[in-house]
Amino acid sequence: MNSKPTLLITDDETRLARSLEIALTSNSYRIITAHTAADAIDLAISEHPEVILLDLKLPDSDHLNPLNKLKVILPESKIIMMSAHGDIQIAVEAVKQGAYDFITKPFDVDVIRSRITPWLESSREQVPELRKFVGQSLALKNLLEQIQLVAKSPARNILLKGESGTGKTAIAHEIHCQSKCSDAPFIEVNCAALPESLLESELFGAEKGAYTGAYKRRKGLIEQADGGTLFLDEIGELSLPTQAKLLTFLESYRYRSVGSEVEKNADIRVIAATNKDLQQASEAGEFRADLYFRLNIMPLTLPPLNHRLEDVPELLEYFAELMAKRQSTLPIQFDKETLKVLSSFSWPGNIRELRNIVERLSVLYSGALITRNMLPVEFFDGNHAQSNVAPDLSQAETSHTDELPESMDEYLATAERDIILKALKQTSGHKTKAAELLNISRHAFKRRLQKLGIDV
């Protein structure tokens, strides 16, 4: 595996792709290029690029087909669509379907660089983050012991159960890394993003001429994972017909590529993950019982964060240091009262929610000591707090006794304006990224800008 992060540029105009490659050349990441959708997908499977610049119009595919396929193959990669001015409506639809952003031709290279560099430079921290488990709780220790046993077992089917945000992808990576096939490929498939019409060709591959647009033989994800691990995330989202096809494969680990009469054997381990109760879903007729039993040979249940609240302070410190490295700033810290609030919160979004909160606070209060009045209002909502922790009003009173606003509305508008301006400054005026940092939709963010008279 390459030590440097990778940028994949895909454009059918060879000169344009080459010009972008030259303009974006950097010692901190490497660049690969493709000129067709088929070549882009093959490179994505083999090279695992962190960022993909993808032209909207490629000669061998419909507009959004490459995007949909790449989102299945590499759900964590950032895909930025490139389009002409007349394609804006389609480009907006692409963002709705999973593209991270889009840029219009002719290009401003500085704008492109500003959008891709943060993800390419931060990718080096992403791998250790996935494999690092923070905390000393008994629940975490028990889980890590189970991971070690399962990873070294001969079991070929493993089922990860747990709420959304508990770290099922990280656990799947760790099982793979502790297994005897750790040097072999780890291929992740987001089942929720896998269209039923693409199942066979994406999983099993296709021969040249097997269907319209199959200009050459293409390896499926199963073949790419040969000798290693195939991770099927969100398996509970598969349709019943898709479940039947998967069951057929899991019964023998033999398959045929689309358009081929030759049967192949897959030497892989399959790890499936779900936040659904598959047994209950099978009883309701929403998930095949035979597939559930086939997958449930070696189950692992991940504890929610509210079952290991003693790990919260260590997790906060870990993510604060991680965000500080990415932003080249000092890490935020938390005073005792703030730690008390955060350690009594129910964390319905689990570790993912905790990480997002730390990222937001790191942007808004870079290097600061976080106090209770800096926390979002949901931390004082009785529906989510596990103990009655009231906001510290004394601190707010002392900090505003000199200059009180004329009304509460004025006070809230001023506070909201300051937060929005900080987010915009951190993201260099990029509204979509600022909205993500504040955990609100782009439309809601634009409404706030208009209401407060902020002109970006």
RATA-V628763 format. One line per field, one symbol per residue. ss: DSSP state (@ for helix, = for strand, . for the rest). phi: phi as a letter, one per 30 degrees, with the letter a starting at -180 (. if undefined). A space follows every 10 residues. Layout:
ss=???
phi=???
This chain:
ss=....====== ...@@@@@@@ @@@..=..== ====..@@@@ @@@@@@@... =====..=.. =...@@@@@@ @@@....=== ===.@@@@@@ @@@@@@.... ====....@@ @@@@@@@@@@ @@@@@@@@@@ @......@@@ @@@@@@@@@@ @@....==== =......@@@ @@@@@@@@.. .....===== @@@..@@@@@ @@@@.=.... .......=.. @@@@....== ===.@@@..@ @@@@@@@@@@ @@.===.=.. ..===...== ====...@@@ @@@.....@@ @@@@@..=== =...@@@.@@ @@@@@@@@@@ @@@@@@@... ..==.@@@@@ @@@.=....@ @@@@@@@@@@ @@@@....== .@@@..@@@@ ....=..... ..@@@@@@@@ .......@@@ @@@@@@@@@@ @@@@@@.... @@@@@@@... .@@@@@@@@@ @@....
phi=.ddddbcccb addedddddd eddceaddac bbbbbbdddd ddddddchdd bbcbddccdc adecdeeddd dddbdcdccc dcbdedcedd ddddddckdd abbcdddced dddddcdedd dddddddddd cccckbdddd ddddddeddd dcddecbbcc clddjdjddd ddeddddcdd cddddcccbd ddccdedced dddcibdeid adjddadbdd dddddeibbc ccdhddcddd ddddddeedd dbhcabddic ccdccccbcc ccbaccdddd ddddicbddd dedddddbdb cdddddcbdd deeddddddd ddddddchbd ddbbdddddd dddcddhdci ddddeddddd ddddbeiddd cedddddddc dedcddbdcd dddddddddb ddbdddbddd dddddddddd ddddddchid ddddddddib dddddddddd dciccc
